[in-house]
Amino acid sequence: MKNTEKQRSEARFRKLFDDTQAMSIQGYRADGTVVYWNDASEKIYGYSAHEALQQSLYDLIIPHEMRAEVKQAVAWMFEHQQGIPPARLNLKHKNGTTVPVYSSHTVVALPNDEPIMFCMDADMRALEVAEAEVQRLSYYDPLTGLPNRRLILERLEALMRGINGNHALAALLIVDIDNFHSINESLGYSNGDRVLVHCAQALQQVNNPCNDNIARLGKDEFVVLFPCTAPSFDGAATQAEQHATQILERVEERLTLNNQIHQLNACVGITLFRYPGELAGDELIRQADIALKTAKRSNKTSIRFFDPVMESAVKERVQISQALNHAIENNELALALQPQINKQQQLIGFEGLLRWHHPKFPNISPDDFIPIAEADGSIIELGNWVLEKSCELLGQWGTNEARKHLKISINVSSVQFRRGDVVERVKHVIEKTGANPCNLRLELTESITAEDIDFVITQMQSLRRLGVTISLDDFGTGYASLAYLTKLPLDELKIDRAFVRDLDKQGKGALLTETIISLGRSMNLLVIAEGVETQQQFEKLQSLGCDYFQGYLFGKPSTDPEKYFPSPCSLY
């Protein structure tokens, strides 16, 4: 009777073990041989009972790196005939993938029978997926997929703690969509969500590959953490402003909502900070938010800085930019000519240089206002003005036998060159003014080679077909490689003043200058050196084989070119 009851009890437990679907149950001898393997074990580990029985635990589901530790634990359990505390383990599936399980162990030792270790494993894959989703919802915005306020604060805190010990500058930008509530109210929340997704994508495009530094703070506010490469706050402010401008351009692209085109507007608040530092992440966000509120109240600019000094600098940049847009109509521009001579100190032409006389910025130099003009696009009209004035002079000189050989060189910004209409513009101005195109020389900087080189070459070839000559300005200081140099259809190389300045020091300047001159001569290019200020520099450049010269030694830029035309037409 007792044996029958025992058999029934064993049968019940075996059926329970066999049929349970939620728990993998395996039985092992002391050497790891499998003696029991239920159906749930096949679902979790991939092996059927037929495949697993009489095989080794260690070959089936124990990763190689865990085997020594598991063997030690199994030996301890059989020696003490008891289990070890349950734990989460990463075991191995038949196909080689990892199976996370919560594993419990026990040793069953019956009289007159060998002890058996039973392992009961709960599949944790579904739980890990759920945990990952909880983690995602804790740190990421479900609508845009961007990090949320919590995650960006943690990243700010890590940055300020300075784990890597570097000291650098960064900007924190808060971007806000103007009148977002009206979009929700008039077009519905689904269109409001479309606007938010559009803004998130715009930020990702501008900040790629730094998308981890973008977050949605909530509602219609986004934050961007922007590491600056500039070593000074002034430089960092310029970089941050340029980055904010790019963000606004992308965010404010037209968007179709309910079959109608909508023009979005946005504002940016910026705070600059040095890291590592003592400011907390929420304090940095507070500062940027204060700047944002100032921008939203302003009718003049969509970008504001929290730092008063930077705010003042940006405000001045904005004022300069606005003033530049009216410089032509207010007759504030002038063309200054600086003489260029040959080895015999005969006048062969001039460089035409832009000068701006504004009552509020009386001493502003081209080095200060030209970068602003390039950034805001006003360089297009300014460059056209310089081209027209220079060609008007060439047209006038063409009727004067003593002057008709003189050339004028003018700078062409890469911004102008990228537009694609520079050839037609030059052709139109030459025809309008009657200028001899052979006396017009366009100076391009080395940065032009960073553009689409095939496009650049095509444009240059078209200009040369008009009769215009082309000079590569400031050669040796920028981007041009020898490979590009041999492809570009050039007429002249211009040696940068930095090399000329070093000639007197008998340093690398002399060697580089000699190399450039030799390179130019080997390519049948004329070579002109700018920034010649001393007789020694002039003589040294002559000895190195330089063709033409420009600098204060021969004359400063002047808005009155007649001073350079005594009779006969010579400087001396």
TORNUKE-636063 format. One line per 2 residues: number of its first residue (from 1); for each residue x, y, z of C-alpha. Coordinates in pm, 1 decimal, decimal comma, always signed. Example, Ala and Ser with C-alpha at 12.3 -4.5 7.8 and 13.67 -1.06 7.14 Angstrom:
<rs>
1 = +1230,0:-450,0:+780,0 | +1367,0:-106,0:+714,0 .
</rs>
This chain:
<rs>
1 = +0,0:+0,0:+0,0 | +279,5:+239,1:+94,8 .
3 = +470,0:+165,0:-225,3 | +156,7:+229,6:-429,2 .
5 = +102,3:+564,4:-260,8 | +467,5:+652,7:-310,3 .
7 = +444,7:+565,2:-678,4 | +133,1:+780,6:-717,6 .
9 = +305,3:+1072,7:-543,0 | +609,7:+1039,3:-767,5 .
11 = +385,5:+1023,3:-1071,0 | +203,7:+1341,1:-967,2 .
13 = +529,9:+1535,5:-920,2 | +674,9:+1402,2:-1245,6 .
15 = +363,5:+1509,5:-1434,1 | +380,8:+1849,1:-1262,0 .
17 = +744,4:+1885,4:-1362,8 | +681,8:+1759,7:-1716,9 .
19 = +379,9:+1978,8:-1786,9 | +486,0:+2307,6:-1633,2 .
21 = +546,3:+2563,9:-1907,6 | +672,2:+2850,0:-1695,9 .
23 = +974,3:+2682,7:-1541,8 | +1261,1:+2491,5:-1696,4 .
25 = +1348,0:+2198,8:-1468,4 | +1661,5:+1991,8:-1523,3 .
27 = +1822,3:+1712,8:-1322,8 | +2197,3:+1640,0:-1312,7 .
29 = +2434,9:+1386,0:-1167,4 | +2743,0:+1503,6:-979,7 .
31 = +2950,8:+1496,9:-1300,7 | +2697,6:+1719,4:-1479,3 .
33 = +2524,7:+1444,0:-1682,3 | +2164,0:+1528,4:-1765,5 .
35 = +1909,7:+1282,7:-1620,7 | +1594,0:+1495,2:-1641,7 .
37 = +1481,9:+1761,2:-1893,1 | +1122,1:+1886,6:-1909,5 .
39 = +937,9:+2042,0:-2206,4 | +989,4:+2398,3:-2078,5 .
41 = +1365,6:+2338,1:-2091,0 | +1341,3:+2278,6:-2464,7 .
43 = +1152,7:+2606,3:-2508,7 | +1411,8:+2800,8:-2310,5 .
45 = +1734,9:+2634,5:-2426,1 | +1640,4:+2480,9:-2762,5 .
47 = +1736,9:+2119,5:-2686,8 | +1473,7:+1845,0:-2682,3 .
49 = +1479,9:+1587,9:-2401,5 | +1614,4:+1332,7:-2651,3 .
51 = +1904,9:+1565,6:-2737,3 | +1980,8:+1666,2:-2378,9 .
53 = +1957,5:+1341,8:-2179,1 | +2293,4:+1184,8:-2099,6 .
55 = +2474,1:+1494,1:-2227,5 | +2688,2:+1726,0:-2011,6 .
57 = +2541,4:+2032,7:-1842,7 | +2860,3:+2221,3:-1926,9 .
59 = +2845,6:+2145,1:-2298,0 | +2476,8:+2228,4:-2330,8 .
61 = +2397,7:+2553,7:-2154,3 | +2700,8:+2681,4:-1959,9 .
63 = +2906,5:+2951,1:-2140,3 | +3274,5:+2869,4:-2159,2 .
65 = +3377,8:+3156,0:-1932,4 | +3143,9:+3033,5:-1654,6 .
67 = +3237,0:+2665,4:-1655,4 | +3504,7:+2667,8:-1388,2 .
69 = +3285,4:+2865,9:-1149,6 | +2979,4:+2644,6:-1212,9 .
71 = +3177,1:+2321,8:-1164,5 | +3299,5:+2453,4:-830,8 .
73 = +2943,7:+2542,4:-725,2 | +2805,9:+2200,9:-834,4 .
75 = +3078,7:+2017,9:-642,2 | +2996,7:+2220,3:-330,7 .
77 = +2621,8:+2139,9:-357,7 | +2679,1:+1764,5:-391,8 .
79 = +2932,8:+1767,2:-109,4 | +2695,6:+1949,0:+127,1 .
81 = +2377,4:+1807,5:-29,6 | +2207,8:+2145,1:-37,5 .
83 = +2143,2:+2423,2:-286,3 | +2300,0:+2764,8:-323,9 .
85 = +2112,5:+3097,0:-318,4 | +1910,3:+3166,8:-637,1 .
87 = +2059,7:+3415,6:-882,6 | +2020,1:+3574,0:-1224,8 .
89 = +2246,9:+3401,1:-1474,7 | +2320,9:+3442,1:-1842,6 .
91 = +2325,7:+3088,5:-1985,0 | +2354,0:+2958,0:-2341,7 .
93 = +2089,1:+2861,4:-2598,8 | +2138,5:+2585,2:-2853,5 .
95 = +2184,3:+2849,9:-3125,9 | +2458,4:+3023,7:-2927,9 .
97 = +2255,7:+3319,7:-2806,9 | +2240,8:+3427,4:-2443,6 .
99 = +1947,0:+3322,1:-2227,7 | +1895,8:+3531,8:-1911,2 .
101 = +1734,6:+3317,8:-1637,1 | +1654,4:+3332,5:-1268,4 .
103 = +1795,9:+3002,7:-1144,9 | +1726,9:+2805,4:-823,4 .
105 = +1911,9:+2487,2:-725,7 | +1857,4:+2201,3:-485,3 .
107 = +2009,8:+1856,5:-428,9 | +1774,7:+1563,0:-368,3 .
109 = +1944,9:+1272,9:-188,1 | +1731,0:+961,6:-117,0 .
111 = +1841,1:+648,8:+67,5 | +1994,4:+384,1:-156,9 .
113 = +1991,3:+623,6:-452,8 | +2245,5:+859,3:-603,2 .
115 = +2191,3:+1229,6:-525,1 | +2049,8:+1442,4:-806,0 .
117 = +2082,6:+1820,9:-845,8 | +1770,1:+1989,3:-977,7 .
119 = +1785,5:+2330,6:-1141,9 | +1469,2:+2538,3:-1183,9 .
121 = +1517,1:+2823,3:-1430,6 | +1267,5:+3101,2:-1504,0 .
123 = +1308,5:+3267,2:-1845,7 | +1393,8:+3635,1:-1788,2 .
125 = +1391,0:+3748,1:-2150,8 | +1041,0:+3888,6:-2136,3 .
127 = +1122,6:+4055,1:-1806,0 | +1441,5:+4210,3:-1946,7 .
129 = +1244,6:+4348,2:-2241,0 | +996,0:+4496,8:-1996,5 .
131 = +1278,0:+4636,2:-1782,0 | +1440,4:+4789,1:-2091,7 .
133 = +1110,6:+4952,6:-2183,3 | +1073,5:+5090,4:-1831,4 .
135 = +1430,2:+5220,5:-1855,1 | +1354,1:+5378,0:-2192,4 .
137 = +1042,8:+5547,4:-2063,8 | +1238,1:+5673,3:-1762,2 .
139 = +1505,9:+5837,6:-1974,9 | +1353,9:+5902,2:-2319,3 .
141 = +1061,9:+6098,5:-2454,6 | +810,8:+5851,0:-2606,6 .
143 = +696,7:+6091,8:-2881,6 | +1030,3:+6208,7:-3025,8 .
145 = +1261,3:+5933,5:-2903,4 | +1500,0:+6198,9:-2766,7 .
147 = +1651,0:+6187,1:-2418,0 | +1429,6:+6355,2:-2159,1 .
149 = +1506,5:+6609,5:-1887,9 | +1623,4:+6341,0:-1644,5 .
151 = +1883,8:+6197,0:-1884,0 | +2022,5:+6532,2:-2000,7 .
153 = +2057,5:+6641,0:-1637,5 | +2257,5:+6326,2:-1560,4 .
155 = +2480,9:+6394,8:-1861,7 | +2532,0:+6752,9:-1749,9 .
157 = +2623,0:+6635,7:-1400,7 | +2875,3:+6388,0:-1544,0 .
159 = +3021,4:+6663,4:-1764,0 | +3056,9:+6901,4:-1472,3 .
161 = +3222,2:+6634,5:-1257,3 | +3486,6:+6611,5:-1530,0 .
163 = +3561,8:+6242,9:-1526,3 | +3827,0:+6283,3:-1797,7 .
165 = +3979,9:+6588,3:-1631,4 | +3967,0:+6807,6:-1945,7 .
167 = +3889,7:+7176,4:-1907,1 | +3689,4:+7321,0:-2193,6 .
169 = +3391,8:+7539,4:-2283,7 | +3042,0:+7434,2:-2378,3 .
171 = +2709,0:+7596,3:-2453,7 | +2365,7:+7490,0:-2338,7 .
173 = +2091,4:+7593,8:-2579,8 | +1717,3:+7583,4:-2513,3 .
175 = +1502,8:+7593,4:-2827,8 | +1137,5:+7694,9:-2797,7 .
177 = +866,1:+7700,6:-3067,1 | +674,8:+8028,4:-3076,8 .
179 = +297,2:+8011,3:-3017,4 | +296,4:+7632,2:-3002,3 .
181 = -24,4:+7633,8:-2799,0 | -209,9:+7792,2:-3090,5 .
183 = -110,3:+7500,0:-3315,1 | -261,2:+7254,7:-3066,9 .
185 = -573,1:+7464,4:-3026,9 | -639,3:+7542,0:-3392,5 .
187 = -505,1:+7230,3:-3567,8 | -535,1:+6963,8:-3300,5 .
189 = -289,1:+6773,0:-3086,3 | -195,7:+6528,7:-3364,2 .
191 = -58,4:+6818,6:-3570,9 | +107,3:+6955,4:-3260,6 .
193 = +283,0:+6620,1:-3224,1 | +392,2:+6641,6:-3588,6 .
195 = +551,0:+6979,6:-3519,1 | +739,3:+6838,1:-3219,0 .
197 = +866,4:+6541,4:-3419,9 | +972,9:+6780,4:-3698,7 .
199 = +1170,8:+6989,7:-3449,3 | +1334,2:+6680,7:-3299,2 .
201 = +1441,2:+6562,3:-3644,6 | +1572,5:+6909,6:-3731,1 .
203 = +1786,3:+6912,4:-3417,6 | +1918,2:+6564,2:-3493,1 .
205 = +2016,9:+6668,4:-3844,8 | +2201,3:+6978,7:-3725,3 .
207 = +2374,8:+6803,3:-3433,9 | +2463,6:+6475,0:-3603,3 .
209 = +2660,0:+6274,1:-3484,6 | +2601,6:+6423,6:-3136,0 .
211 = +2235,3:+6325,8:-3100,9 | +2292,7:+6207,0:-2743,5 .
213 = +2335,7:+6573,2:-2650,6 | +1979,4:+6665,5:-2748,3 .
215 = +1675,9:+6632,9:-2520,5 | +1313,6:+6730,7:-2500,3 .
217 = +1260,5:+6918,3:-2176,2 | +884,8:+6910,9:-2201,7 .
219 = +599,7:+7060,5:-2400,6 | +765,4:+7256,2:-2686,7 .
221 = +1112,2:+7308,5:-2536,6 | +1424,1:+7124,0:-2647,2 .
223 = +1775,7:+7145,9:-2508,2 | +2106,3:+7105,4:-2692,7 .
225 = +2440,7:+7051,6:-2521,6 | +2703,6:+7189,0:-2759,0 .
227 = +3076,9:+7140,6:-2676,2 | +3278,7:+7434,2:-2812,3 .
229 = +3624,8:+7401,0:-2963,6 | +3717,2:+7766,6:-2908,8 .
231 = +3947,9:+7834,7:-2612,5 | +3790,7:+8170,0:-2520,2 .
233 = +3440,3:+8278,2:-2424,1 | +3432,4:+8517,8:-2721,2 .
235 = +3510,4:+8238,0:-2962,7 | +3270,3:+8000,7:-2790,2 .
237 = +2994,5:+8262,1:-2813,6 | +3048,7:+8294,3:-3188,5 .
239 = +3037,9:+7916,1:-3233,5 | +2724,4:+7885,7:-3019,6 .
241 = +2551,5:+8165,0:-3210,4 | +2635,6:+8004,7:-3544,8 .
243 = +2505,7:+7670,3:-3419,5 | +2184,8:+7832,7:-3295,1 .
245 = +2140,5:+8000,2:-3633,5 | +2171,2:+7664,9:-3809,1 .
247 = +1914,9:+7517,0:-3569,9 | +1667,8:+7798,6:-3634,5 .
249 = +1710,1:+7768,9:-4011,7 | +1628,4:+7398,5:-3999,4 .
251 = +1348,3:+7421,4:-3741,5 | +1183,3:+7711,7:-3924,4 .
253 = +1160,3:+7528,7:-4255,3 | +804,8:+7530,9:-4387,1 .
255 = +583,7:+7244,7:-4276,1 | +258,8:+7118,2:-4429,8 .
257 = -21,4:+7070,0:-4175,5 | -378,5:+6991,1:-4281,7 .
259 = -277,4:+7049,0:-4644,9 | -163,3:+7402,1:-4561,6 .
261 = +191,7:+7535,5:-4543,7 | +288,7:+7670,2:-4202,0 .
263 = +592,4:+7880,5:-4119,3 | +729,5:+7790,8:-3777,3 .
265 = +920,7:+8039,4:-3566,5 | +1147,6:+7962,2:-3276,3 .
267 = +1376,6:+8125,5:-3020,5 | +1699,8:+8010,0:-2859,2 .
269 = +1839,4:+8088,0:-2516,3 | +2208,4:+8014,2:-2458,6 .
271 = +2432,9:+7993,3:-2156,3 | +2807,4:+7934,5:-2178,7 .
273 = +2998,3:+7746,9:-1912,2 | +3334,2:+7594,3:-1840,7 .
275 = +3361,0:+7229,4:-1743,3 | +3444,5:+7066,2:-1509,6 .
277 = +3272,4:+7315,4:-1283,7 | +3057,7:+7371,1:-979,8 .
279 = +2728,4:+7464,8:-1146,7 | +2453,8:+7204,9:-1126,8 .
281 = +2276,7:+7087,7:-1439,3 | +1943,6:+7239,4:-1337,3 .
283 = +2115,8:+7575,2:-1278,1 | +2254,7:+7569,6:-1633,4 .
285 = +1908,4:+7494,8:-1766,9 | +1769,8:+7779,4:-1555,9 .
287 = +2024,9:+8021,4:-1702,2 | +1950,3:+7915,9:-2060,4 .
289 = +1578,4:+7945,8:-1985,8 | +1625,5:+8304,1:-1863,2 .
291 = +1805,4:+8384,8:-2189,2 | +1523,7:+8214,5:-2379,9 .
293 = +1259,7:+8427,8:-2212,6 | +1460,4:+8738,0:-2304,6 .
295 = +1471,4:+8622,9:-2666,7 | +1096,2:+8561,8:-2671,6 .
297 = +1035,3:+8916,4:-2547,7 | +1265,2:+9065,6:-2810,1 .
299 = +1142,1:+9188,9:-3144,5 | +1492,6:+9210,5:-3288,9 .
301 = +1665,7:+8877,2:-3237,8 | +1565,2:+8516,9:-3180,5 .
303 = +1892,1:+8430,4:-3004,5 | +1992,8:+8556,5:-2660,6 .
305 = +2278,8:+8478,0:-2421,6 | +2252,0:+8456,0:-2046,3 .
307 = +2603,0:+8588,9:-1985,0 | +2591,6:+8971,9:-1992,6 .
309 = +2930,4:+9002,0:-2163,5 | +2838,8:+8752,7:-2431,9 .
311 = +2496,9:+8910,2:-2467,0 | +2667,9:+9242,0:-2534,9 .
313 = +2899,1:+9085,7:-2794,7 | +2615,3:+8911,0:-2974,3 .
315 = +2406,1:+9229,0:-2963,8 | +2688,1:+9418,3:-3133,7 .
317 = +2718,1:+9145,4:-3397,7 | +2348,2:+9177,7:-3466,7 .
319 = +2379,1:+9555,7:-3492,6 | +2673,2:+9522,3:-3731,8 .
321 = +2481,8:+9270,0:-3939,1 | +2178,0:+9496,8:-3960,8 .
323 = +2392,4:+9798,7:-4046,9 | +2575,5:+9606,4:-4321,2 .
325 = +2244,6:+9539,3:-4493,4 | +2198,8:+9915,1:-4539,0 .
327 = +2561,7:+10007,0:-4607,2 | +2520,7:+10036,4:-4984,2 .
329 = +2201,3:+10241,8:-4982,1 | +2352,1:+10472,3:-4716,9 .
331 = +2668,6:+10528,4:-4927,2 | +2891,5:+10407,0:-4645,3 .
333 = +3123,5:+10191,6:-4858,0 | +3449,4:+10287,0:-5022,3 .
335 = +3699,1:+10106,2:-5242,4 | +4057,7:+10139,2:-5121,1 .
337 = +4338,4:+10055,2:-5362,6 | +4677,4:+9919,8:-5255,2 .
339 = +4952,3:+9930,8:-5518,5 | +5124,5:+9622,7:-5656,6 .
341 = +5465,8:+9656,2:-5820,4 | +5720,1:+9453,0:-6013,2 .
343 = +6090,3:+9403,4:-5945,0 | +6169,8:+9736,9:-6106,1 .
345 = +5921,8:+9901,2:-5863,0 | +5691,5:+9989,5:-6149,2 .
347 = +5319,5:+10004,1:-6078,4 | +5145,7:+9706,6:-6238,1 .
349 = +4808,8:+9727,4:-6062,0 | +4620,6:+9736,4:-5734,6 .
351 = +4430,9:+9520,9:-5493,1 | +4081,1:+9656,7:-5438,8 .
353 = +3988,3:+9644,1:-5070,4 | +3649,0:+9714,4:-4917,4 .
355 = +3621,1:+9983,5:-4652,2 | +3311,5:+10061,4:-4446,7 .
357 = +3254,9:+10396,0:-4278,9 | +2966,9:+10378,4:-4030,8 .
359 = +2898,3:+10647,1:-3768,7 | +2843,5:+10393,5:-3491,0 .
361 = +3140,2:+10170,3:-3588,8 | +3397,5:+10422,7:-3712,2 .
363 = +3703,2:+10201,3:-3671,2 | +3567,4:+9861,9:-3768,0 .
365 = +3806,4:+9666,3:-3988,2 | +3728,2:+9420,2:-4268,3 .
367 = +3866,5:+9142,7:-4047,0 | +3576,3:+9215,1:-3810,8 .
369 = +3284,1:+9281,4:-4044,0 | +3359,9:+9047,9:-4337,1 .
371 = +3303,5:+8726,3:-4131,4 | +2970,4:+8869,0:-4013,7 .
373 = +2876,0:+8954,2:-4371,3 | +2962,4:+8599,5:-4479,0 .
375 = +2754,4:+8455,1:-4195,8 | +2442,1:+8663,1:-4267,7 .
377 = +2470,9:+8655,0:-4647,1 | +2521,5:+9028,8:-4697,9 .
379 = +2863,8:+8947,5:-4846,0 | +2682,8:+8878,8:-5175,9 .
381 = +2574,8:+9239,8:-5224,6 | +2898,7:+9375,9:-5078,7 .
383 = +3102,6:+9159,9:-5315,4 | +2892,1:+9274,0:-5610,6 .
385 = +2951,8:+9636,1:-5509,2 | +3330,7:+9583,7:-5500,3 .
387 = +3316,5:+9410,5:-5840,1 | +3120,3:+9696,0:-5998,0 .
389 = +3339,3:+9973,7:-5854,5 | +3656,7:+9794,6:-5960,3 .
391 = +3527,9:+9736,3:-6312,8 | +3414,4:+10099,5:-6337,2 .
393 = +3771,5:+10207,5:-6263,4 | +3909,7:+9960,0:-6516,7 .
395 = +3663,5:+10097,3:-6771,6 | +3785,8:+10452,0:-6706,5 .
397 = +4152,0:+10351,2:-6719,2 | +4096,8:+10171,7:-7047,0 .
399 = +4063,6:+10509,9:-7221,4 | +4392,1:+10633,3:-7072,6 .
401 = +4702,6:+10515,2:-7255,5 | +4915,9:+10545,5:-6939,0 .
403 = +4677,8:+10341,7:-6726,8 | +4507,2:+10088,9:-6952,0 .
405 = +4762,1:+9815,9:-6860,3 | +4685,7:+9832,5:-6488,5 .
407 = +4507,7:+9541,7:-6319,1 | +4278,8:+9531,2:-6016,6 .
409 = +4261,5:+9223,2:-5794,1 | +3952,3:+9172,9:-5577,8 .
411 = +3861,1:+8909,6:-5323,0 | +3573,7:+8673,0:-5393,5 .
413 = +3419,2:+8504,1:-5090,7 | +3349,7:+8131,9:-5099,3 .
415 = +2989,3:+8228,5:-5014,9 | +2968,9:+8416,8:-5345,6 .
417 = +3135,5:+8132,8:-5532,2 | +2893,6:+7869,7:-5396,0 .
419 = +2589,8:+8050,7:-5538,6 | +2674,8:+7938,4:-5888,8 .
421 = +2596,5:+8271,2:-6058,0 | +2937,6:+8432,4:-6016,8 .
423 = +3030,6:+8378,4:-6384,4 | +2714,7:+8544,3:-6514,3 .
425 = +2753,3:+8826,0:-6263,1 | +3112,9:+8900,0:-6366,8 .
427 = +3020,8:+8883,3:-6735,2 | +2731,4:+9126,0:-6685,0 .
429 = +2942,8:+9379,9:-6493,4 | +3226,2:+9366,0:-6747,1 .
431 = +2984,9:+9432,3:-7034,0 | +2811,4:+9708,8:-6838,6 .
433 = +3130,4:+9897,6:-6744,6 | +3342,7:+9830,3:-7053,3 .
435 = +3625,4:+9695,8:-6837,0 | +3899,8:+9493,8:-7001,5 .
437 = +3845,3:+9144,8:-6848,6 | +4216,8:+9069,8:-6881,1 .
439 = +4283,3:+9340,3:-6621,0 | +4040,3:+9194,1:-6366,2 .
441 = +4189,4:+8939,8:-6128,2 | +3974,6:+8745,1:-5882,7 .
443 = +4143,1:+8631,9:-5562,7 | +4007,8:+8308,7:-5415,2 .
445 = +4110,6:+8176,5:-5074,8 | +4235,2:+7823,0:-5020,9 .
447 = +3910,3:+7740,2:-4839,3 | +3744,0:+7725,2:-5180,0 .
449 = +3907,0:+7384,3:-5229,3 | +3701,0:+7249,9:-4939,7 .
451 = +3392,8:+7283,3:-5163,6 | +3292,3:+7053,3:-5450,8 .
453 = +3622,2:+7061,9:-5637,3 | +3470,5:+6974,4:-5976,4 .
455 = +3218,0:+7257,8:-5941,8 | +3497,4:+7497,8:-5843,4 .
457 = +3710,6:+7400,8:-6142,8 | +3417,9:+7442,9:-6383,7 .
459 = +3344,9:+7791,0:-6247,8 | +3709,9:+7894,3:-6268,4 .
461 = +3740,9:+7769,3:-6626,5 | +3432,7:+7967,9:-6726,8 .
463 = +3576,1:+8283,1:-6569,6 | +3904,7:+8239,5:-6750,4 .
465 = +3719,4:+8201,3:-7080,0 | +3583,8:+8551,0:-7015,8 .
467 = +3946,1:+8669,5:-7000,7 | +3951,0:+8710,6:-6621,9 .
469 = +4260,7:+8586,7:-6438,3 | +4251,8:+8402,2:-6106,9 .
471 = +4480,4:+8418,4:-5806,3 | +4494,6:+8181,8:-5511,2 .
473 = +4512,9:+8408,0:-5207,7 | +4708,2:+8341,5:-4885,7 .
475 = +4858,2:+8025,4:-5032,0 | +5010,0:+7790,9:-4774,4 .
477 = +4781,9:+7883,2:-4483,3 | +4465,3:+7690,7:-4558,5 .
479 = +4321,8:+7382,2:-4721,0 | +4480,1:+7343,6:-5063,3 .
481 = +4685,6:+7034,3:-5126,1 | +4932,6:+6993,0:-5410,8 .
483 = +4689,2:+6751,3:-5574,5 | +4420,6:+7021,2:-5584,6 .
485 = +4666,9:+7289,5:-5684,7 | +4764,4:+7103,9:-6001,2 .
487 = +4395,8:+7074,2:-6098,8 | +4294,0:+7436,3:-6043,5 .
489 = +4312,8:+7665,2:-6351,1 | +4515,6:+7941,7:-6184,4 .
491 = +4722,0:+8233,9:-6306,6 | +4881,6:+8347,7:-5982,2 .
493 = +4982,0:+8240,0:-5631,7 | +4976,2:+8495,8:-5352,9 .
495 = +5217,7:+8445,1:-5063,6 | +5056,8:+8517,5:-4728,6 .
497 = +5192,9:+8804,0:-4519,8 | +5267,0:+8561,8:-4233,6 .
499 = +5545,7:+8400,5:-4436,7 | +5680,5:+8737,4:-4549,4 .
501 = +5686,7:+8857,3:-4189,0 | +5911,6:+8564,0:-4093,3 .
503 = +6165,1:+8630,5:-4369,1 | +6373,5:+8855,1:-4143,7 .
505 = +6397,8:+8580,4:-3880,0 | +6573,2:+8331,3:-4107,0 .
507 = +6320,8:+8068,1:-3995,1 | +6071,0:+7846,9:-4168,3 .
509 = +5914,4:+8149,3:-4335,3 | +6206,0:+8183,5:-4576,1 .
511 = +6202,0:+7812,3:-4660,8 | +5824,7:+7804,8:-4718,0 .
513 = +5837,2:+8123,5:-4922,9 | +6113,2:+7983,2:-5142,3 .
515 = +5913,8:+7660,0:-5183,2 | +5599,6:+7846,7:-5289,0 .
517 = +5792,0:+8061,1:-5536,7 | +5961,9:+7754,3:-5686,8 .
519 = +5629,3:+7572,7:-5704,0 | +5464,3:+7865,7:-5879,6 .
521 = +5742,0:+7902,7:-6132,4 | +5736,9:+7527,9:-6207,8 .
523 = +5364,5:+7557,2:-6283,8 | +5409,6:+7873,6:-6494,0 .
525 = +5220,1:+8081,6:-6238,3 | +5297,0:+8437,5:-6139,6 .
527 = +5384,4:+8482,9:-5772,7 | +5302,8:+8792,9:-5567,5 .
529 = +5398,0:+8849,1:-5203,8 | +5176,5:+9062,8:-4981,6 .
531 = +5264,8:+9232,9:-4655,5 | +5606,7:+9360,5:-4769,4 .
533 = +5700,2:+9626,2:-4515,1 | +6080,1:+9648,6:-4516,9 .
535 = +6351,5:+9691,5:-4777,3 | +6515,6:+9373,5:-4648,4 .
537 = +6199,1:+9172,1:-4716,8 | +6174,9:+9320,3:-5064,8 .
539 = +6534,9:+9231,3:-5146,4 | +6504,9:+8882,3:-5000,0 .
541 = +6190,4:+8810,1:-5203,6 | +6364,9:+8932,5:-5519,0 .
543 = +6657,1:+8700,5:-5452,0 | +6414,6:+8409,2:-5411,7 .
545 = +6262,3:+8481,5:-5752,2 | +5933,9:+8650,6:-5656,6 .
547 = +5764,3:+8835,0:-5945,4 | +5541,6:+9097,9:-5783,3 .
549 = +5504,8:+9270,9:-5449,8 | +5246,1:+9444,9:-5235,2 .
551 = +5272,0:+9605,8:-4892,1 | +5316,3:+9918,3:-4685,5 .
553 = +5669,0:+9962,7:-4822,1 | +5512,7:+10065,4:-5153,5 .
555 = +5193,0:+10222,4:-5030,0 | +4899,1:+10177,7:-4793,7 .
557 = +4545,7:+10121,6:-4920,1 | +4390,6:+10450,9:-5021,6 .
559 = +4044,2:+10553,4:-5134,0 | +4212,5:+10818,1:-5352,5 .
561 = +4393,5:+10627,6:-5629,7 | +4510,3:+10949,7:-5798,4 .
563 = +4785,6:+10977,6:-5538,1 | +4952,4:+10683,8:-5712,1 .
565 = +4945,2:+10844,5:-6056,1 | +5219,9:+11105,9:-6082,9 .
567 = +5345,5:+11156,4:-6434,8 | +5484,3:+10932,8:-6570,3 .
569 = +5276,9:+10645,1:-6428,4 | +5520,6:+10517,8:-6170,8 .
571 = +5546,7:+10501,5:-5798,9 | +5867,1:+10694,6:-5799,1 .
</rs>
